[in-house]
Amino acid sequence: MTSALAADPSTSRGRAHPEADRAPRGPRDIFQRDRDRIVHSVSFRRLRHKTQVFVAPDGDHYRVRLTHSIEVAQIGRTMARALGLNEDLTEALCLAHDLGHPPFGHAGEDALQAAMTDAGGFDHNAHSIRLMTKLETPYPDFDGLNLSWEALEGLAKHNGPIADPPWALAEANAALDLELGTWPSLEAQVAAVADDIAYDNHDIDDGLRAGLIALPDLLEVPIVGRHWEEVRRRHPDISDEKAVRALVRDMIGTMVADVLAETKRRVEDARVATADAVRSADRQLAGFSAELAAEERDLKAFLYRALYNAPVLVPVRKEAQRVVANLFEAYRADSSLLPDGWPKGGNEVQRIRAIGDFIAGMTDRFAVARHEELVGPVDLPDRF
């Protein structure tokens, strides 16, 4: 059943560029076509070689941006269905939420932000919008993928209203009016919490696999210890490896159930009855209960201590930042090094932003190869 709060493809605000051609497109509505355009985009394919947690992971079982995005979409779609929301729009937002990440994840983003200070800096979420509205160019009549207003709005502000948008988002908003000061659709809010659920739990799996998280330390985190005890009660004789996989499944299930119950409670409490009313609400409507939110914060704090800021990853992050910074300086010193088709003229701000666009699109391995070609050797370890 569809909720009255769901985005309705038949009443979509449409696309910025009318599409009048009559080429065969199949029986798909506007949000289904949004999702498919994202899946078929070059930016989406590049996610398979972009860092999630580990740079150049040495095992086939670690997450990368692509597998993470697919896992987010699975969780998001499940919640959208249970809430009666539009599954296709939710899935599109989940699949596209990380498209703007540069090589080497947040380390690469920090380096690009510093390098582009004179041109407004860099923000991966704003860059996702730039990709979808300008840099992807598969169509003959316009730049961008020409996604629906609802898809672009959800990408822009899935984490909530934006009072001071980065330059790339401000530029897109001037043309599209994404109503940045309001909350987004429930589909976008669900996509945002699905992202949290996915990386909280799957980073546990990857951290244990890499040996950076010790199981006894992890079990000191209340939400983890509670679920572990229940897994061991049900399956006292299985290996720790199988128990960890059951733990991750159970924790995802608990978080999803909590979000569904809490979202329904907030919707009823806020007395919103339409999709537009969701946008004008004075609060976030999809999210964890206060109790689970506190436990989830404790889990995140542990992951930052034990995994994201693990001593073994610090030199890797610094080297990744050096690669991005050096590449930026090389292209800034000689913009003719940019490939054919990339803008090489204009004023200094335009030149900096063009270089940022090019580097942000690089995969980890492409960035390493270009650094070795233009600057010199890269000292990234065989592992991570």
N, C-alpha and C positions, 0 to 999 in steps of 0.2 A: 504494500500500500504506500502511496506517496503522500507525504506530509504537505500541508499548506505552506510550510516554511521552506520547501524545496525550491531550488532554481528550476524554472520551467523553460525548456528550450523553445517552446512556441511563443513565449513572450520575451525572449532575449532582447537586449538592447542592440544586438547585431554587431557587425564588424565595421571597422573604420573605412574599409575600401569595399564598395559594392562588387559582387562577383556575378557578372552577368553571363559568363560563358556557359555553354550547355554540354560540356564534356561529361562523360559518365562518372558519377560519384557514388552510386550505390545508395541503399536505403538507410541513410544516417542523418541524425539531427545535428544541430549546430555544435552541441557539446561533444558528441561522438566524433565529429570531424576535428574538433580542437584536439582531443586526445590522440587521434591518429596522426595529425600533423606533427605533434610533439614526438611521437614514437618514431616517425620517419625522418626526423630532422637530423642534420649532421651533428648538432650540439648534443643530442641524446646519445648518439653512437659514441661520441668521444668520452662519455662518462665511464666507459669500461676501462680506460687507462688513466683515470683521475683518482687521486688519493681520497680515501675515506678517513681512516686513522693512520694506516701505515703507508709510507712511501715505498713504492716498488715492492710489494709484499712477495716473499719468497715461496709462498704456498698458494695453491689454487683455491683454497677454502676460505681465504680472508675476503672480507667485503671490500668492494670498491664503490665509487659513487653510483655506478649503474645498478649493481645488485642491491645496494641500499635503497635506491629510488623505487625499485620493483617491490621490495619488502614493505616500504611505506605505503605504496599503492594498494597492496593486499590488505593491510590493516585498515587503511582509510576507507576502502570500498566496503569492507565488512561493517564498519561503523555506520557508514552512510546508508547502507541497506537496512540496518536495524532501526535507524532513526527515520526512515522514509524519505531520505534526501536524494538528490540526483547523483547516482553512482558514477556516471560518465564524467561529469564536471569534477567531482571529487578525485577520481582517478587521474584526470588530466593534471590537476594541480599537484598531486603527489608526485607524478612522474616528472614534472617540470621544475619542482621547487629548488633543485640543486644545479640547474643548467648553467648558472652564472659563475660557478666556482672555477677559479683559475687552477693551474697545476699545483700540486702539493698542498691542496686543501687550505686550511686557515693560515698556515705558514706562508704560502704563496700570496694569499690575500693581504696579509700584513705587509709583505714586501711591496706589492703593487700599490697599496694605499700610501706607503711612504714615498714611493717613486713618483706618484701622480699628484702629490700635494699641490703643486703649482697649477693643476688643472681640475681641482675639485676632489681629488682622491678616488678611491675605488671601493665599491660595495657590491658583494656578490649577488645580493637580492635585486638591487637596482640593475645589475648587469644582466640578470635573467630577463628583465623587461626589455632591455636594449637588444638582446638577442632576438626576442620574439617580435619586436616591432621594427627592427632596423637591419641587424647583421645577418640573419638568415635570409637568403634570397632565392628561394626555389621557384618563385612565381614570375611570370613575364610582365605583369602590370603594376607591381608594387613591391616595396621592400618589406621584409618581415613575413611572419606566417599568417598575419591577418586573423589572429584569434578573436574570439568573441569578447565583448566588453567584460562579461562576467569572469572569463578565464584570466584576462589581464588584471582585473581588479583583485581577484583572489591571489594571484602571484604577487602583486605589489604589496598587499597589506595582510597576508595570511597571519602575520604575528600581531596584528592590531593596527589601530589608526596611526598615521605618520604625520607628525607636526612639522618636521624639518627634513624634507626628502633630499637624498643625495642628488647631485646634478643630473645623473642619467635618468633617475625616476622623475625628477621635476620636468625634464625635457619631454618625456613621454606623456606626463600628466597634462602638460600644457596643450597637447594635441588631443588627448582622449578624455580628460576630466574623469579620473578614476575615484573621485570623492575620497581623497586620502584621509580626511578628518573623521570618517565614520568607520564603524566596524565592517568587516567583509561578510560575505554570505556564510551560512552555517557550513556549507561544503568546504570553504577555505579554512574555517576554524577547525573543522575535523581533520583536514589535511595537516595542519600545524601540529596538532596533538598526536597524530599518527606518526609524524616524524620523531617526536620525543620518545614515543613508545618503542619505535623500531631501533633507534640508535642506543637508547638506554640498555636494552636487552641484548642486542646483537653485538654491541661493544664488549659486553661481559663475555660472550662466547669467544670473540676474537682475542680479547685480552688474556683469557685463560689458555687458549690455544698457543699464543705467542710466549707464554711463560712470564708475562709481565704482571699478571694478577695472580696472587696466591689464593687458592681456594679457602684456606682457613681465615685469611683476612677478609675475603669477600663475604663469608658467612657471618661476620660481625655486623654487617649492615642489616638493620632490623627486617626490612621487607624481604631481603634475600634469605636470611636465616629462617624466617617463618615459612617460606615456601620450600626451602630445602628439607626442613623437618617433615613437611607433609609429603614430599616426594619419597623420602626415605621410609616413611610409615607405609606408603602404598607399595613401594618396591624395595624392600630391605636388602635384597641380594644382588642388585644390578651394579655395574661398574660406575665409578665416578663420572666417566665420560658420558654414559647414557643418562645418569642422573642429572648432569648439567644440562643436557638437551631437554629433559623433562622440566627442569627448573625454568629454563627460558620460556618454554611453551606456557607453563602455568602462570608465570609473571605477566606475559603478554595478555593472557586471558583475563587475569585479575584486573589489569589496567584498563583493558577494553570495557569490561563489565562496569567498572567504576565510572568511566567517562560516559557511557550510555546512561547510567542512572543519574549522574550528576547533571548531564546536559538536559535531560528531561525535566529534572527538578528546577533548574534555572529558567528554562523556557516557560514553565508553568508559573514560576514566581514572577518573572518579568512580564507575563501576560502578552507575549508577542503572538500574533496570529498570522502574519504574512512574512514573506521573504524580505520585503522592504522594511518591515518593522524590526527585523533582525539588525539591519544596518543602522537604524536610528536608535537602537537600544543603548543604554548608558554603561554597558558592561559586556564582557566576553561571556558567551553563552555555552560554548563547548569547552570542556576541560575536566581536570581531576577534581574530586572532592577535596576539601581542606585537609582531611586526614591523609589521603593518599598523596596529595601534593607535597606535604611535609616529608613523607617517606621518600618520594621521588627526588626531592632536593638533597636528602641525605645520600641517596644512591649516586646522584650526579657529583656531589662533592667527593665521594670516594673515587669515582672514575677519574676525576681531574687529578687527584693525588696519585693514584696508583697507575693510571694508564696514560692519559693525555700529557701529563707533565712528568712521566717516568724519566729518570736520568738518562737511560739509554737512548731515548728519543730526542733529547735536547740537541746534541750535535747534528743529528739528522735534520732537524727543523732549521737549525742555523745554516746548514749547507744548502738546503732547499731555498731559503731566503736569499742566500748569496747568489744562487743560480738565477733567480728571477731578477734580482737587482742588477746583476751584471748584464743580463740580456737586455734589460730596459736601457741601460746606459749605452750599450753597443748600438742599438737601433736609434737612440736619440742622437748619438754622435754622427750616425750615417744612416739616414732614413732610406737611402737607396737599397739597403740590405733587406728591407721589407719585400715580400713577394709581389709579383705583378698583380695588379688589381687592388692593392691596398693604397689608400691616399698617402702621398709623400709630401704634399705641399701644405698650404694654409698657414695660419698663424701658429704661434707656439702652443697654445692650448689645444688646437685641433690636432697638431702633430703628436702631442703627448697622449691625447685620447685615442688616436689611431693606433699608436704603439701599444697602449694598454689593451685595446680591443684584441689586437693580434696575440699578445702574450696570454691574455685571459683564455683564449680559445685553445691554447696548447695543452696537450696531454703531458703527463709527467715525463714519459720517455722522449717525446718530441722536444721538450724543453732541454733535457739533458743532451740530446744529440745536437741541438742548435748551439748550446753553450760550448760543447767540445769543438764544434766547427768554428765558431766566431770568437771565443774567448780563451778556452783552455779546458783542462781536465776537470772532472767533477768527482768529488770524494764522497760518494754515497756508499754506505756499507752494503754488503751482499744481502743482509737481512734488513727488512723494514726500509 
